[in-house]
């Protein structure tokens, strides 16, 4: 039975449930942005959090803040990803949640007409191959337990097209969505759920850097968001917490859109 007693909070803070007490959550890209916000949220819900990042300083700081452990990992290296999940199991005795979130969106990934093969391959490795590796190495632990929740970060661009293209990023996120759907179907009767989280544009350092270089691109995107703003990382983290918990026990093989209504809009409010 899940402990859903509201956690103690400070003045002005929103109480959160304690749905993940005693569970172990592995988060890649935990040092910043969505990953960091999710580490904070899952820890607040009682999870043992394993903060994985290639950036040692940021990853250690995140782990220290949430009372978890840090594992430095290149998510494109199979042996390092395997070691990541082993560290989680060896430390806490289970692997209950895998939030496979690490990704990049470099400036040289643009239109198909200008994006070089090296840029294409680099984005595919970090955004898609890493998710394949994380799922591959998390699943055996979950199979032995007979339960688990895998949440893979895709994107709203996996379900719609953009004229301001990042061709390899878009293709990689489409791959994440398709792979998540198939894994969710394949492992459902073993008690394992696999879902693709599809955020809209999020107010993270990655997005700020991208749009600071190209304000026109930012403006072209923002106008299509019905709620009139980009998401905050904490809003995406809340969706991850839901998908990690038993509250989403019948949500599986889904494209879980958290996009402010972008994918459902024909025209936005004036």
N, C-alpha and C positions, 0 to 999 in steps of 0.2 A: 504493500500500500504506500502511496506517495504522500510525503509530508507536505501539505499545502498551506501551512501556517504562514501568514505574511511575515516577512523579515522585518526586523527593527530598522527604521530609517530615520534620517534626520529631518528637521523641519523643512517643509516644502518639497520633500522627495516623495516619489510615488512608491508605495509599498509593492513589493514583488512577491510572487509565490516561491515556495521552497520545493520545487518539483524535481530537483536533480540531486538530492542529498545522497551522498555516498557513491555517486556515479562518476566515472572518469571520462573527461572530454578532451580530445586532442584537437587543437586548433592550429592550422598552418597559416602563416602570415599574421601571427598574433601580435607582432610588435607595433602595429599601427592600424589606423582606419577601422574597417569593419571587424577585422580580427581582434584588435585591442578592445573595441566596444563589446564584442561578444565574449571575450575572456572575462571582462568585468561582469557582464550580465550572468553568465553561467556560474561563475564563482558565487555571485550573490544568491543564486538559487541552490547553492549547496554542492556544486560539482567540484571534484578534484580536477584542476585544469592543467593540461600540459601545453605550454606555449612553445610552438615551433616557429623558427624564423631563421633566415640566413644572416640577418643583422644581429650580431651577438649582443650589442649594447641595448638595442630596442627590445629584443626578446627577453633578455635578463630582467630589464626594468619591468616589463609586463608581468613576468612570472613572480617577481618580488611583490608587486602591487597586489596581485590576486591570491598570493599564498600558494602558488603552484610550483611546478618545475619548468626549467627551460631546457630545450634540446635544440642545438644549432643544426640546421639541416638544409641541404640543397635538395629541393623537392623533385628535381629532375634526375637524381641519382638513386637507383633502386636500393642499393645497400644502405644508404643513409635513411631512406624512408622506412625500410624494414627495421632499422635500429631505433627509429623514433617510436614506433608502436610497441616494440619490445620494451623500451624504457618506460613507456606508460604502464604496460602490464606489470613489469617487474617492480615498479614503484607503488602502484595502487591496487594491483590484483585484478584489473578488468580493463576492457576497452568498450565503453558503452556508447560513446558519441564520437564521431569523426566529422569535424567541420573542415572540409577540404577547400580552403579559401584562397590560398596564395595565388597571385596572378600579377601580370604586368600589362601595361598599355603604353609602349614606347612611341616616341614621336615619329620614328621611321616606319611605323605600321600605319599606312594611310590608304589611299586609293590603290586598287589592284594594278593600275597603270604605273605607279611610282614605287610601290613596295617591293624591295628586293627579296631574293630567295632566302638570304641569311636572316633578314628580319622576320620573314614568314616562319621559318623553322624555329627561331628563338622563342617567339610567342607561342607556337604550338607546343613546344617542349614544356614551358613553364605553366601554361594555362590548361592544357589538355593532358599531356603525358603525365604530369604530376598528379592529376586527379585519378588517372588510371592506376598509378603506382600506389597512391594512398588507399584507394579502394581495395586493391589487390592484397595489400599487407594488413589492412584493418579487418577484412572479412573473416579470416580464419579464427581470430579471437572471438568475434561475434558468433560465428558458427558453433564454437565450443560452448559458449554461454547460452545459446539458443535465443539471443535477443541482441538488438543494437539499432542505432539510428545513424545513418550516413547522410550528411547534408553537403552537397557539392555546389559551389558558387558558380552559377551560370550567369545569365544576364537577360534583361528584357530584349536585347538585340538578338537573342537566340530565337525569338518568335516574330520579329518584324525587321524590316530593312531600314537603312539610314543612308541618305545621300551624302552625309559627312562620314565617309566610310573609314573604318579601321579594319581592313579586310581580314587579316589573320586573327585579330581579337574576336571579331564576329563569328568567324568560322570555328574558332576554338570553343567558344561558348555554345554554339550549336552542337558541337561534339559532346560537350559536358552534359547538355540536356538529354541528348539521345542515349548516351551511355548510362546516365542515371535512371532513365526510364527502363532500360533493359535490365539493369541490375535489380531494380526494385521488383520487377516481375519475377526474375530468376530466383531471388532469395526470400521472397515473401513468406513462404511456408516454413522457413527456418527461423521466423520471428525477427527478421531483419528488414527494416524499411530504408529505402534509398530515395531521396528527393532532390530535385534541382531547385535551389533558391535563385530566383531571377530578379535581382534588384534593378530599379531604375537608376538614374544618375544619383550618386551619393556624395555628400559634401565631405570628401576625404582629401588628404594631401595629394594623392595621385590625380584626382579630378581637378583640384585647384591648380596643380602644376600644368596639367594639360590645357586647361582653359585660360590660364594666365598668359600662355604663349599665343593663344588664338581666341581673343574675346568675341570675335564674330561667330566662331563655331559655338561658343558657349551660349550666346544669345539665340542662335538658331535652334539649339536644343531646348533651352528653357521655355521657349514659347509654346512648346508642345506638351508641357506638363500641366494637366488640368488643375492641380492644386497650387500651381504658381511658384513652386520652389523645388529644389533638390531635396532628397531625403537626408536625414541625419544618421550617422552610423548607429546610434542607439536604437533607431527605429528598425533597422535591419537586424540588429542583435536580438531584438524582441521576437522577430520572426524565427530566428535560429533557435531561440530558447523554446518556442512553441513546438517546432519540428523535432527538437531533441527530447521533448517530454512525452509522457503518456497522454497528454491532452490531444496529441495528434496521432493517436494509435491507429486510426483508419485512413491516414494520409500517407499514400505510398505511390511511388513511380510518377510523382506529380511535377508539373512545372509551377512552382509556387511564386507567383508574381507579387512583388512588393514595389510597385512602380508609380504610385500616385495617380493611377488611371491612364497612363500613357498608352498602353496596349489596347485600351478600350475606347480611345477617343477618335472621333472623326474630326471635329473641331473642338477647340477648348473655349471655356467661358471668357467673355470679354470683361 
